[in-house]
Structures are given as structure tokens and as C-alpha cells.
Amino acid sequence: MGKQYTITYITGTPEYNVFVCDSTGLNCVYLSTITNYDLPYTQEIPAPFDTMSTFIIKIIDINGCEIIKVFSWVH
């Protein structure tokens, strides 16, 4: 099993589009669309992001508001 992240709570207006991005936030890949009913939501980090020491989970709500969380793996 690869690296995973879990979303337990989101502020904003559903539906939410979830993306994983590199540490610059410029290279992003769409992961899924979720609602508050899907929480808690767990998903594996896809390659090549799963090998990066730092990555970003970006969530965009239905109004276009962005929620950004930076994750760093401790080796």
C-alpha cells in the first residue's frame, strides 16, 4: 500500500474537487470530487507524487474557493 491522505473536515461549499500537486503547486492532477457525505475520505497518493518528500492537496469548492494543505514526509 502506498502513501495515503485522509480528509476529515472541509470548510466551504460542496461539491469539492480534490487535486494533488507538487511542492510548487504548479503541477496538479485531479483526484476526485467529494461532498461532506463522503467524509472522512481517504485516498492513496498517485505516482509520481508518492515519491516526493513534499506535496500539496488542493481542494476547490463549488464557488471556486481554494483550500491548500502542504504535506511533508518525515524519513
mmJSON file of the N, C-alpha and C atoms, coordinates in Angstrom:
{"data_MODEL":{"atom_site":{
"group_PDB":["ATOM","ATOM","ATOM","ATOM","ATOM","ATOM","ATOM","ATOM","ATOM","ATOM","ATOM","ATOM","ATOM","ATOM","ATOM","ATOM","ATOM","ATOM","ATOM","ATOM","ATOM","ATOM","ATOM","ATOM","ATOM","ATOM","ATOM","ATOM","ATOM","ATOM","ATOM","ATOM","ATOM","ATOM","ATOM","ATOM","ATOM","ATOM","ATOM","ATOM","ATOM","ATOM","ATOM","ATOM","ATOM","ATOM","ATOM","ATOM","ATOM","ATOM","ATOM","ATOM","ATOM","ATOM","ATOM","ATOM","ATOM","ATOM","ATOM","ATOM","ATOM","ATOM","ATOM","ATOM","ATOM","ATOM","ATOM","ATOM","ATOM","ATOM","ATOM","ATOM","ATOM","ATOM","ATOM","ATOM","ATOM","ATOM","ATOM","ATOM","ATOM","ATOM","ATOM","ATOM","ATOM","ATOM","ATOM","ATOM","ATOM","ATOM","ATOM","ATOM","ATOM","ATOM","ATOM","ATOM","ATOM","ATOM","ATOM","ATOM","ATOM","ATOM","ATOM","ATOM","ATOM","ATOM","ATOM","ATOM","ATOM","ATOM","ATOM","ATOM","ATOM","ATOM","ATOM","ATOM","ATOM","ATOM","ATOM","ATOM","ATOM","ATOM","ATOM","ATOM","ATOM","ATOM","ATOM","ATOM","ATOM","ATOM","ATOM","ATOM","ATOM","ATOM","ATOM","ATOM","ATOM","ATOM","ATOM","ATOM","ATOM","ATOM","ATOM","ATOM","ATOM","ATOM","ATOM","ATOM","ATOM","ATOM","ATOM","ATOM","ATOM","ATOM","ATOM","ATOM","ATOM","ATOM","ATOM","ATOM","ATOM","ATOM","ATOM","ATOM","ATOM","ATOM","ATOM","ATOM","ATOM","ATOM","ATOM","ATOM","ATOM","ATOM","ATOM","ATOM","ATOM","ATOM","ATOM","ATOM","ATOM","ATOM","ATOM","ATOM","ATOM","ATOM","ATOM","ATOM","ATOM","ATOM","ATOM","ATOM","ATOM","ATOM","ATOM","ATOM","ATOM","ATOM","ATOM","ATOM","ATOM","ATOM","ATOM","ATOM","ATOM","ATOM","ATOM","ATOM","ATOM","ATOM","ATOM","ATOM","ATOM","ATOM","ATOM","ATOM","ATOM","ATOM","ATOM","ATOM","ATOM","ATOM","ATOM","ATOM","ATOM"],
"id":[1,2,3,4,5,6,7,8,9,10,11,12,13,14,15,16,17,18,19,20,21,22,23,24,25,26,27,28,29,30,31,32,33,34,35,36,37,38,39,40,41,42,43,44,45,46,47,48,49,50,51,52,53,54,55,56,57,58,59,60,61,62,63,64,65,66,67,68,69,70,71,72,73,74,75,76,77,78,79,80,81,82,83,84,85,86,87,88,89,90,91,92,93,94,95,96,97,98,99,100,101,102,103,104,105,106,107,108,109,110,111,112,113,114,115,116,117,118,119,120,121,122,123,124,125,126,127,128,129,130,131,132,133,134,135,136,137,138,139,140,141,142,143,144,145,146,147,148,149,150,151,152,153,154,155,156,157,158,159,160,161,162,163,164,165,166,167,168,169,170,171,172,173,174,175,176,177,178,179,180,181,182,183,184,185,186,187,188,189,190,191,192,193,194,195,196,197,198,199,200,201,202,203,204,205,206,207,208,209,210,211,212,213,214,215,216,217,218,219,220,221,222,223,224,225],
"type_symbol":["N","C","C","N","C","C","N","C","C","N","C","C","N","C","C","N","C","C","N","C","C","N","C","C","N","C","C","N","C","C","N","C","C","N","C","C","N","C","C","N","C","C","N","C","C","N","C","C","N","C","C","N","C","C","N","C","C","N","C","C","N","C","C","N","C","C","N","C","C","N","C","C","N","C","C","N","C","C","N","C","C","N","C","C","N","C","C","N","C","C","N","C","C","N","C","C","N","C","C","N","C","C","N","C","C","N","C","C","N","C","C","N","C","C","N","C","C","N","C","C","N","C","C","N","C","C","N","C","C","N","C","C","N","C","C","N","C","C","N","C","C","N","C","C","N","C","C","N","C","C","N","C","C","N","C","C","N","C","C","N","C","C","N","C","C","N","C","C","N","C","C","N","C","C","N","C","C","N","C","C","N","C","C","N","C","C","N","C","C","N","C","C","N","C","C","N","C","C","N","C","C","N","C","C","N","C","C","N","C","C","N","C","C","N","C","C","N","C","C","N","C","C","N","C","C"],
"label_atom_id":["N","CA","C","N","CA","C","N","CA","C","N","CA","C","N","CA","C","N","CA","C","N","CA","C","N","CA","C","N","CA","C","N","CA","C","N","CA","C","N","CA","C","N","CA","C","N","CA","C","N","CA","C","N","CA","C","N","CA","C","N","CA","C","N","CA","C","N","CA","C","N","CA","C","N","CA","C","N","CA","C","N","CA","C","N","CA","C","N","CA","C","N","CA","C","N","CA","C","N","CA","C","N","CA","C","N","CA","C","N","CA","C","N","CA","C","N","CA","C","N","CA","C","N","CA","C","N","CA","C","N","CA","C","N","CA","C","N","CA","C","N","CA","C","N","CA","C","N","CA","C","N","CA","C","N","CA","C","N","CA","C","N","CA","C","N","CA","C","N","CA","C","N","CA","C","N","CA","C","N","CA","C","N","CA","C","N","CA","C","N","CA","C","N","CA","C","N","CA","C","N","CA","C","N","CA","C","N","CA","C","N","CA","C","N","CA","C","N","CA","C","N","CA","C","N","CA","C","N","CA","C","N","CA","C","N","CA","C","N","CA","C","N","CA","C","N","CA","C","N","CA","C","N","CA","C","N","CA","C","N","CA","C"],
"label_alt_id":[null,null,null,null,null,null,null,null,null,null,null,null,null,null,null,null,null,null,null,null,null,null,null,null,null,null,null,null,null,null,null,null,null,null,null,null,null,null,null,null,null,null,null,null,null,null,null,null,null,null,null,null,null,null,null,null,null,null,null,null,null,null,null,null,null,null,null,null,null,null,null,null,null,null,null,null,null,null,null,null,null,null,null,null,null,null,null,null,null,null,null,null,null,null,null,null,null,null,null,null,null,null,null,null,null,null,null,null,null,null,null,null,null,null,null,null,null,null,null,null,null,null,null,null,null,null,null,null,null,null,null,null,null,null,null,null,null,null,null,null,null,null,null,null,null,null,null,null,null,null,null,null,null,null,null,null,null,null,null,null,null,null,null,null,null,null,null,null,null,null,null,null,null,null,null,null,null,null,null,null,null,null,null,null,null,null,null,null,null,null,null,null,null,null,null,null,null,null,null,null,null,null,null,null,null,null,null,null,null,null,null,null,null,null,null,null,null,null,null,null,null,null,null,null,null],
"label_comp_id":["MET","MET","MET","GLY","GLY","GLY","LYS","LYS","LYS","GLN","GLN","GLN","TYR","TYR","TYR","THR","THR","THR","ILE","ILE","ILE","THR","THR","THR","TYR","TYR","TYR","ILE","ILE","ILE","THR","THR","THR","GLY","GLY","GLY","THR","THR","THR","PRO","PRO","PRO","GLU","GLU","GLU","TYR","TYR","TYR","ASN","ASN","ASN","VAL","VAL","VAL","PHE","PHE","PHE","VAL","VAL","VAL","CYS","CYS","CYS","ASP","ASP","ASP","SER","SER","SER","THR","THR","THR","GLY","GLY","GLY","LEU","LEU","LEU","ASN","ASN","ASN","CYS","CYS","CYS","VAL","VAL","VAL","TYR","TYR","TYR","LEU","LEU","LEU","SER","SER","SER","THR","THR","THR","ILE","ILE","ILE","THR","THR","THR","ASN","ASN","ASN","TYR","TYR","TYR","ASP","ASP","ASP","LEU","LEU","LEU","PRO","PRO","PRO","TYR","TYR","TYR","THR","THR","THR","GLN","GLN","GLN","GLU","GLU","GLU","ILE","ILE","ILE","PRO","PRO","PRO","ALA","ALA","ALA","PRO","PRO","PRO","PHE","PHE","PHE","ASP","ASP","ASP","THR","THR","THR","MET","MET","MET","SER","SER","SER","THR","THR","THR","PHE","PHE","PHE","ILE","ILE","ILE","ILE","ILE","ILE","LYS","LYS","LYS","ILE","ILE","ILE","ILE","ILE","ILE","ASP","ASP","ASP","ILE","ILE","ILE","ASN","ASN","ASN","GLY","GLY","GLY","CYS","CYS","CYS","GLU","GLU","GLU","ILE","ILE","ILE","ILE","ILE","ILE","LYS","LYS","LYS","VAL","VAL","VAL","PHE","PHE","PHE","SER","SER","SER","TRP","TRP","TRP","VAL","VAL","VAL","HIS","HIS","HIS"],
"label_asym_id":["A","A","A","A","A","A","A","A","A","A","A","A","A","A","A","A","A","A","A","A","A","A","A","A","A","A","A","A","A","A","A","A","A","A","A","A","A","A","A","A","A","A","A","A","A","A","A","A","A","A","A","A","A","A","A","A","A","A","A","A","A","A","A","A","A","A","A","A","A","A","A","A","A","A","A","A","A","A","A","A","A","A","A","A","A","A","A","A","A","A","A","A","A","A","A","A","A","A","A","A","A","A","A","A","A","A","A","A","A","A","A","A","A","A","A","A","A","A","A","A","A","A","A","A","A","A","A","A","A","A","A","A","A","A","A","A","A","A","A","A","A","A","A","A","A","A","A","A","A","A","A","A","A","A","A","A","A","A","A","A","A","A","A","A","A","A","A","A","A","A","A","A","A","A","A","A","A","A","A","A","A","A","A","A","A","A","A","A","A","A","A","A","A","A","A","A","A","A","A","A","A","A","A","A","A","A","A","A","A","A","A","A","A","A","A","A","A","A","A","A","A","A","A","A","A"],
"label_entity_id":["1","1","1","1","1","1","1","1","1","1","1","1","1","1","1","1","1","1","1","1","1","1","1","1","1","1","1","1","1","1","1","1","1","1","1","1","1","1","1","1","1","1","1","1","1","1","1","1","1","1","1","1","1","1","1","1","1","1","1","1","1","1","1","1","1","1","1","1","1","1","1","1","1","1","1","1","1","1","1","1","1","1","1","1","1","1","1","1","1","1","1","1","1","1","1","1","1","1","1","1","1","1","1","1","1","1","1","1","1","1","1","1","1","1","1","1","1","1","1","1","1","1","1","1","1","1","1","1","1","1","1","1","1","1","1","1","1","1","1","1","1","1","1","1","1","1","1","1","1","1","1","1","1","1","1","1","1","1","1","1","1","1","1","1","1","1","1","1","1","1","1","1","1","1","1","1","1","1","1","1","1","1","1","1","1","1","1","1","1","1","1","1","1","1","1","1","1","1","1","1","1","1","1","1","1","1","1","1","1","1","1","1","1","1","1","1","1","1","1","1","1","1","1","1","1"],
"label_seq_id":[1,1,1,2,2,2,3,3,3,4,4,4,5,5,5,6,6,6,7,7,7,8,8,8,9,9,9,10,10,10,11,11,11,12,12,12,13,13,13,14,14,14,15,15,15,16,16,16,17,17,17,18,18,18,19,19,19,20,20,20,21,21,21,22,22,22,23,23,23,24,24,24,25,25,25,26,26,26,27,27,27,28,28,28,29,29,29,30,30,30,31,31,31,32,32,32,33,33,33,34,34,34,35,35,35,36,36,36,37,37,37,38,38,38,39,39,39,40,40,40,41,41,41,42,42,42,43,43,43,44,44,44,45,45,45,46,46,46,47,47,47,48,48,48,49,49,49,50,50,50,51,51,51,52,52,52,53,53,53,54,54,54,55,55,55,56,56,56,57,57,57,58,58,58,59,59,59,60,60,60,61,61,61,62,62,62,63,63,63,64,64,64,65,65,65,66,66,66,67,67,67,68,68,68,69,69,69,70,70,70,71,71,71,72,72,72,73,73,73,74,74,74,75,75,75],
"pdbx_PDB_ins_code":[null,null,null,null,null,null,null,null,null,null,null,null,null,null,null,null,null,null,null,null,null,null,null,null,null,null,null,null,null,null,null,null,null,null,null,null,null,null,null,null,null,null,null,null,null,null,null,null,null,null,null,null,null,null,null,null,null,null,null,null,null,null,null,null,null,null,null,null,null,null,null,null,null,null,null,null,null,null,null,null,null,null,null,null,null,null,null,null,null,null,null,null,null,null,null,null,null,null,null,null,null,null,null,null,null,null,null,null,null,null,null,null,null,null,null,null,null,null,null,null,null,null,null,null,null,null,null,null,null,null,null,null,null,null,null,null,null,null,null,null,null,null,null,null,null,null,null,null,null,null,null,null,null,null,null,null,null,null,null,null,null,null,null,null,null,null,null,null,null,null,null,null,null,null,null,null,null,null,null,null,null,null,null,null,null,null,null,null,null,null,null,null,null,null,null,null,null,null,null,null,null,null,null,null,null,null,null,null,null,null,null,null,null,null,null,null,null,null,null,null,null,null,null,null,null],
"Cartn_x":[0.838,0.0,0.887,0.539,1.311,0.937,1.45,1.141,-0.3,-0.949,-2.345,-2.528,-3.625,-4.04,-5.501,-5.933,-7.327,-7.841,-9.002,-9.687,-10.82,-10.811,-11.852,-12.875,-12.474,-13.361,-12.972,-13.967,-13.721,-14.646,-14.087,-14.917,-15.092,-16.235,-16.524,-17.891,-18.189,-19.482,-19.287,-19.93,-19.785,-20.384,-19.952,-19.022,-17.602,-16.664,-15.254,-14.472,-13.66,-12.736,-11.394,-10.844,-9.608,-8.485,-7.349,-6.18,-4.956,-3.968,-2.651,-1.698,-0.795,0.143,1.556,2.526,3.908,4.094,5.284,5.526,5.417,5.5,5.344,3.878,3.01,1.594,1.252,2.239,2.014,1.605,2.085,1.781,0.789,-0.461,-1.531,-2.255,-2.771,-3.546,-4.867,-5.965,-7.296,-7.395,-7.929,-8.113,-9.578,-10.456,-11.857,-12.71,-14.023,-14.989,-15.706,-15.771,-16.398,-17.378,-18.239,-19.166,-18.911,-19.602,-19.47,-19.908,-20.777,-21.255,-20.166,-19.12,-18.018,-16.971,-17.084,-16.064,-16.274,-15.246,-13.846,-13.539,-12.638,-12.287,-10.798,-10.451,-9.056,-8.749,-7.572,-7.153,-5.64,-5.152,-3.707,-3.19,-1.963,-1.281,-0.755,-1.124,-0.66,0.792,1.425,2.777,2.698,3.709,4.985,4.947,3.753,3.648,3.966,3.763,4.003,5.481,6.359,7.8,8.38,7.57,8.037,8.05,9.025,9.097,8.056,7.619,6.586,5.603,4.313,3.288,2.136,1.23,0.1,-1.2,-2.164,-3.537,-4.297,-4.881,-5.642,-7.098,-7.98,-9.416,-10.061,-10.892,-11.606,-13.099,-13.776,-15.211,-16.006,-17.313,-18.199,-18.15,-17.728,-17.626,-16.253,-15.352,-14.015,-13.024,-13.429,-12.515,-11.547,-10.261,-9.233,-8.818,-8.667,-8.134,-6.878,-5.747,-4.463,-3.812,-3.341,-2.638,-1.351,-0.234,1.091,1.441,1.884,2.298,3.777,4.484,5.898,6.074,6.767,7.049,8.326,8.308,9.495,10.153,11.431,12.132,12.879],
"Cartn_y":[-1.17,0.0,1.239,2.216,3.441,4.437,5.624,6.696,7.16,7.48,7.904,9.234,9.895,11.072,10.879,11.533,11.477,12.89,13.182,14.455,14.168,14.85,14.615,15.742,16.943,18.101,19.104,19.716,20.747,21.919,23.139,24.336,24.821,25.284,25.714,25.192,25.286,24.852,23.642,22.491,21.298,21.547,20.868,19.783,20.303,19.399,19.752,18.928,19.592,18.905,18.81,17.603,17.344,17.086,17.761,17.632,17.332,16.664,16.542,17.327,18.079,18.942,18.732,19.093,19.086,20.242,20.345,21.349,22.787,23.004,24.359,24.736,23.722,23.965,24.199,24.065,24.333,23.085,21.928,20.671,19.883,19.887,19.266,18.212,17.2,16.134,16.011,15.984,15.805,14.406,14.312,13.014,12.597,13.487,13.11,14.32,14.111,15.089,14.455,15.174,14.636,15.648,15.173,16.022,15.801,16.528,16.326,14.926,14.297,12.949,11.899,12.233,11.303,11.323,12.253,12.415,11.443,10.911,11.09,10.377,10.963,10.48,10.162,8.934,8.508,8.047,8.436,8.036,7.917,7.026,6.892,8.028,8.418,9.421,8.724,9.185,8.519,8.855,7.993,8.255,9.446,10.252,10.256,11.033,11.536,12.351,11.548,10.243,9.398,9.258,9.658,9.595,10.955,11.993,13.339,13.516,14.246,14.471,15.491,16.367,17.36,17.409,17.421,17.569,18.368,18.782,19.62,18.923,18.947,18.578,19.889,20.094,21.316,20.926,21.619,21.379,22.671,22.552,23.71,23.456,24.362,24.17,24.676,24.505,24.837,26.318,27.186,28.618,29.037,28.062,28.375,28.725,28.612,28.883,27.72,28.032,27.009,26.812,25.556,25.17,24.375,24.799,24.171,23.687,22.439,21.857,21.228,21.613,21.094,19.932,18.82,17.649,17.387,17.052,16.656,15.323,14.404,13.095,13.165,12.591,12.505,11.168,11.194,9.949,9.423],
"Cartn_z":[0.0,0.0,0.0,-0.83,-0.921,0.159,0.013,0.959,0.761,1.857,1.823,2.542,2.237,2.99,3.343,4.41,4.836,5.052,4.489,4.707,5.68,6.826,7.823,7.886,7.447,7.545,6.464,5.849,4.834,5.112,5.146,5.195,3.771,3.443,2.089,1.69,0.406,-0.115,-1.013,-0.68,-1.517,-2.894,-3.845,-4.003,-4.05,-3.746,-3.691,-4.7,-5.507,-6.402,-5.695,-5.636,-4.913,-5.917,-5.701,-6.559,-5.699,-6.261,-5.648,-6.537,-5.898,-6.625,-6.098,-6.918,-6.434,-5.459,-4.893,-3.844,-4.341,-5.661,-6.198,-6.377,-6.42,-6.654,-8.107,-8.995,-10.417,-11.197,-10.783,-11.471,-10.626,-11.059,-10.275,-11.102,-10.394,-11.009,-10.248,-10.989,-10.397,-9.801,-8.58,-7.932,-7.882,-7.41,-7.268,-6.908,-6.96,-6.481,-5.3,-4.18,-2.977,-2.397,-1.501,-0.761,0.727,1.569,3.012,3.421,2.633,2.942,2.75,1.977,1.721,2.831,3.787,4.82,5.97,6.577,6.215,4.898,4.135,2.805,2.771,2.413,2.345,0.931,0.433,-0.907,-0.939,-1.792,-1.979,-2.848,-2.586,-3.401,-4.645,-5.85,-7.067,-7.385,-8.178,-8.681,-9.63,-9.735,-9.025,-7.714,-7.331,-6.121,-4.859,-4.896,-3.723,-3.387,-4.301,-4.032,-3.648,-3.692,-3.347,-1.833,-1.327,0.118,0.578,-0.328,-0.026,-1.192,-0.863,-1.891,-1.3,-2.153,-1.749,-2.109,-1.178,-1.501,-1.639,-2.822,-3.101,-3.299,-2.596,-2.697,-3.191,-4.22,-4.762,-4.591,-3.868,-3.65,-4.844,-4.783,-5.9,-6.269,-5.306,-5.553,-6.067,-6.247,-6.734,-5.634,-4.37,-3.254,-3.092,-2.891,-2.764,-1.318,-0.949,0.344,0.046,0.611,0.301,1.583,1.549,2.69,2.177,2.78,2.401,3.324,2.735,3.488,3.238,4.282,4.17,4.864,4.212,4.788,5.588,6.745,7.578,7.288,6.944,6.602,7.789],
"occupancy":[1.0,1.0,1.0,1.0,1.0,1.0,1.0,1.0,1.0,1.0,1.0,1.0,1.0,1.0,1.0,1.0,1.0,1.0,1.0,1.0,1.0,1.0,1.0,1.0,1.0,1.0,1.0,1.0,1.0,1.0,1.0,1.0,1.0,1.0,1.0,1.0,1.0,1.0,1.0,1.0,1.0,1.0,1.0,1.0,1.0,1.0,1.0,1.0,1.0,1.0,1.0,1.0,1.0,1.0,1.0,1.0,1.0,1.0,1.0,1.0,1.0,1.0,1.0,1.0,1.0,1.0,1.0,1.0,1.0,1.0,1.0,1.0,1.0,1.0,1.0,1.0,1.0,1.0,1.0,1.0,1.0,1.0,1.0,1.0,1.0,1.0,1.0,1.0,1.0,1.0,1.0,1.0,1.0,1.0,1.0,1.0,1.0,1.0,1.0,1.0,1.0,1.0,1.0,1.0,1.0,1.0,1.0,1.0,1.0,1.0,1.0,1.0,1.0,1.0,1.0,1.0,1.0,1.0,1.0,1.0,1.0,1.0,1.0,1.0,1.0,1.0,1.0,1.0,1.0,1.0,1.0,1.0,1.0,1.0,1.0,1.0,1.0,1.0,1.0,1.0,1.0,1.0,1.0,1.0,1.0,1.0,1.0,1.0,1.0,1.0,1.0,1.0,1.0,1.0,1.0,1.0,1.0,1.0,1.0,1.0,1.0,1.0,1.0,1.0,1.0,1.0,1.0,1.0,1.0,1.0,1.0,1.0,1.0,1.0,1.0,1.0,1.0,1.0,1.0,1.0,1.0,1.0,1.0,1.0,1.0,1.0,1.0,1.0,1.0,1.0,1.0,1.0,1.0,1.0,1.0,1.0,1.0,1.0,1.0,1.0,1.0,1.0,1.0,1.0,1.0,1.0,1.0,1.0,1.0,1.0,1.0,1.0,1.0,1.0,1.0,1.0,1.0,1.0,1.0,1.0,1.0,1.0,1.0,1.0,1.0],
"B_iso_or_equiv":[0.0,0.0,0.0,0.0,0.0,0.0,0.0,0.0,0.0,0.0,0.0,0.0,0.0,0.0,0.0,0.0,0.0,0.0,0.0,0.0,0.0,0.0,0.0,0.0,0.0,0.0,0.0,0.0,0.0,0.0,0.0,0.0,0.0,0.0,0.0,0.0,0.0,0.0,0.0,0.0,0.0,0.0,0.0,0.0,0.0,0.0,0.0,0.0,0.0,0.0,0.0,0.0,0.0,0.0,0.0,0.0,0.0,0.0,0.0,0.0,0.0,0.0,0.0,0.0,0.0,0.0,0.0,0.0,0.0,0.0,0.0,0.0,0.0,0.0,0.0,0.0,0.0,0.0,0.0,0.0,0.0,0.0,0.0,0.0,0.0,0.0,0.0,0.0,0.0,0.0,0.0,0.0,0.0,0.0,0.0,0.0,0.0,0.0,0.0,0.0,0.0,0.0,0.0,0.0,0.0,0.0,0.0,0.0,0.0,0.0,0.0,0.0,0.0,0.0,0.0,0.0,0.0,0.0,0.0,0.0,0.0,0.0,0.0,0.0,0.0,0.0,0.0,0.0,0.0,0.0,0.0,0.0,0.0,0.0,0.0,0.0,0.0,0.0,0.0,0.0,0.0,0.0,0.0,0.0,0.0,0.0,0.0,0.0,0.0,0.0,0.0,0.0,0.0,0.0,0.0,0.0,0.0,0.0,0.0,0.0,0.0,0.0,0.0,0.0,0.0,0.0,0.0,0.0,0.0,0.0,0.0,0.0,0.0,0.0,0.0,0.0,0.0,0.0,0.0,0.0,0.0,0.0,0.0,0.0,0.0,0.0,0.0,0.0,0.0,0.0,0.0,0.0,0.0,0.0,0.0,0.0,0.0,0.0,0.0,0.0,0.0,0.0,0.0,0.0,0.0,0.0,0.0,0.0,0.0,0.0,0.0,0.0,0.0,0.0,0.0,0.0,0.0,0.0,0.0,0.0,0.0,0.0,0.0,0.0,0.0],
"pdbx_formal_charge":[null,null,null,null,null,null,null,null,null,null,null,null,null,null,null,null,null,null,null,null,null,null,null,null,null,null,null,null,null,null,null,null,null,null,null,null,null,null,null,null,null,null,null,null,null,null,null,null,null,null,null,null,null,null,null,null,null,null,null,null,null,null,null,null,null,null,null,null,null,null,null,null,null,null,null,null,null,null,null,null,null,null,null,null,null,null,null,null,null,null,null,null,null,null,null,null,null,null,null,null,null,null,null,null,null,null,null,null,null,null,null,null,null,null,null,null,null,null,null,null,null,null,null,null,null,null,null,null,null,null,null,null,null,null,null,null,null,null,null,null,null,null,null,null,null,null,null,null,null,null,null,null,null,null,null,null,null,null,null,null,null,null,null,null,null,null,null,null,null,null,null,null,null,null,null,null,null,null,null,null,null,null,null,null,null,null,null,null,null,null,null,null,null,null,null,null,null,null,null,null,null,null,null,null,null,null,null,null,null,null,null,null,null,null,null,null,null,null,null,null,null,null,null,null,null],
"auth_seq_id":[1,1,1,2,2,2,3,3,3,4,4,4,5,5,5,6,6,6,7,7,7,8,8,8,9,9,9,10,10,10,11,11,11,12,12,12,13,13,13,14,14,14,15,15,15,16,16,16,17,17,17,18,18,18,19,19,19,20,20,20,21,21,21,22,22,22,23,23,23,24,24,24,25,25,25,26,26,26,27,27,27,28,28,28,29,29,29,30,30,30,31,31,31,32,32,32,33,33,33,34,34,34,35,35,35,36,36,36,37,37,37,38,38,38,39,39,39,40,40,40,41,41,41,42,42,42,43,43,43,44,44,44,45,45,45,46,46,46,47,47,47,48,48,48,49,49,49,50,50,50,51,51,51,52,52,52,53,53,53,54,54,54,55,55,55,56,56,56,57,57,57,58,58,58,59,59,59,60,60,60,61,61,61,62,62,62,63,63,63,64,64,64,65,65,65,66,66,66,67,67,67,68,68,68,69,69,69,70,70,70,71,71,71,72,72,72,73,73,73,74,74,74,75,75,75],
"auth_comp_id":["MET","MET","MET","GLY","GLY","GLY","LYS","LYS","LYS","GLN","GLN","GLN","TYR","TYR","TYR","THR","THR","THR","ILE","ILE","ILE","THR","THR","THR","TYR","TYR","TYR","ILE","ILE","ILE","THR","THR","THR","GLY","GLY","GLY","THR","THR","THR","PRO","PRO","PRO","GLU","GLU","GLU","TYR","TYR","TYR","ASN","ASN","ASN","VAL","VAL","VAL","PHE","PHE","PHE","VAL","VAL","VAL","CYS","CYS","CYS","ASP","ASP","ASP","SER","SER","SER","THR","THR","THR","GLY","GLY","GLY","LEU","LEU","LEU","ASN","ASN","ASN","CYS","CYS","CYS","VAL","VAL","VAL","TYR","TYR","TYR","LEU","LEU","LEU","SER","SER","SER","THR","THR","THR","ILE","ILE","ILE","THR","THR","THR","ASN","ASN","ASN","TYR","TYR","TYR","ASP","ASP","ASP","LEU","LEU","LEU","PRO","PRO","PRO","TYR","TYR","TYR","THR","THR","THR","GLN","GLN","GLN","GLU","GLU","GLU","ILE","ILE","ILE","PRO","PRO","PRO","ALA","ALA","ALA","PRO","PRO","PRO","PHE","PHE","PHE","ASP","ASP","ASP","THR","THR","THR","MET","MET","MET","SER","SER","SER","THR","THR","THR","PHE","PHE","PHE","ILE","ILE","ILE","ILE","ILE","ILE","LYS","LYS","LYS","ILE","ILE","ILE","ILE","ILE","ILE","ASP","ASP","ASP","ILE","ILE","ILE","ASN","ASN","ASN","GLY","GLY","GLY","CYS","CYS","CYS","GLU","GLU","GLU","ILE","ILE","ILE","ILE","ILE","ILE","LYS","LYS","LYS","VAL","VAL","VAL","PHE","PHE","PHE","SER","SER","SER","TRP","TRP","TRP","VAL","VAL","VAL","HIS","HIS","HIS"],
"auth_asym_id":["A","A","A","A","A","A","A","A","A","A","A","A","A","A","A","A","A","A","A","A","A","A","A","A","A","A","A","A","A","A","A","A","A","A","A","A","A","A","A","A","A","A","A","A","A","A","A","A","A","A","A","A","A","A","A","A","A","A","A","A","A","A","A","A","A","A","A","A","A","A","A","A","A","A","A","A","A","A","A","A","A","A","A","A","A","A","A","A","A","A","A","A","A","A","A","A","A","A","A","A","A","A","A","A","A","A","A","A","A","A","A","A","A","A","A","A","A","A","A","A","A","A","A","A","A","A","A","A","A","A","A","A","A","A","A","A","A","A","A","A","A","A","A","A","A","A","A","A","A","A","A","A","A","A","A","A","A","A","A","A","A","A","A","A","A","A","A","A","A","A","A","A","A","A","A","A","A","A","A","A","A","A","A","A","A","A","A","A","A","A","A","A","A","A","A","A","A","A","A","A","A","A","A","A","A","A","A","A","A","A","A","A","A","A","A","A","A","A","A","A","A","A","A","A","A"],
"auth_atom_id":["N","CA","C","N","CA","C","N","CA","C","N","CA","C","N","CA","C","N","CA","C","N","CA","C","N","CA","C","N","CA","C","N","CA","C","N","CA","C","N","CA","C","N","CA","C","N","CA","C","N","CA","C","N","CA","C","N","CA","C","N","CA","C","N","CA","C","N","CA","C","N","CA","C","N","CA","C","N","CA","C","N","CA","C","N","CA","C","N","CA","C","N","CA","C","N","CA","C","N","CA","C","N","CA","C","N","CA","C","N","CA","C","N","CA","C","N","CA","C","N","CA","C","N","CA","C","N","CA","C","N","CA","C","N","CA","C","N","CA","C","N","CA","C","N","CA","C","N","CA","C","N","CA","C","N","CA","C","N","CA","C","N","CA","C","N","CA","C","N","CA","C","N","CA","C","N","CA","C","N","CA","C","N","CA","C","N","CA","C","N","CA","C","N","CA","C","N","CA","C","N","CA","C","N","CA","C","N","CA","C","N","CA","C","N","CA","C","N","CA","C","N","CA","C","N","CA","C","N","CA","C","N","CA","C","N","CA","C","N","CA","C","N","CA","C","N","CA","C","N","CA","C","N","CA","C","N","CA","C","N","CA","C"],
"pdbx_PDB_model_num":[1,1,1,1,1,1,1,1,1,1,1,1,1,1,1,1,1,1,1,1,1,1,1,1,1,1,1,1,1,1,1,1,1,1,1,1,1,1,1,1,1,1,1,1,1,1,1,1,1,1,1,1,1,1,1,1,1,1,1,1,1,1,1,1,1,1,1,1,1,1,1,1,1,1,1,1,1,1,1,1,1,1,1,1,1,1,1,1,1,1,1,1,1,1,1,1,1,1,1,1,1,1,1,1,1,1,1,1,1,1,1,1,1,1,1,1,1,1,1,1,1,1,1,1,1,1,1,1,1,1,1,1,1,1,1,1,1,1,1,1,1,1,1,1,1,1,1,1,1,1,1,1,1,1,1,1,1,1,1,1,1,1,1,1,1,1,1,1,1,1,1,1,1,1,1,1,1,1,1,1,1,1,1,1,1,1,1,1,1,1,1,1,1,1,1,1,1,1,1,1,1,1,1,1,1,1,1,1,1,1,1,1,1,1,1,1,1,1,1,1,1,1,1,1,1]
}}}
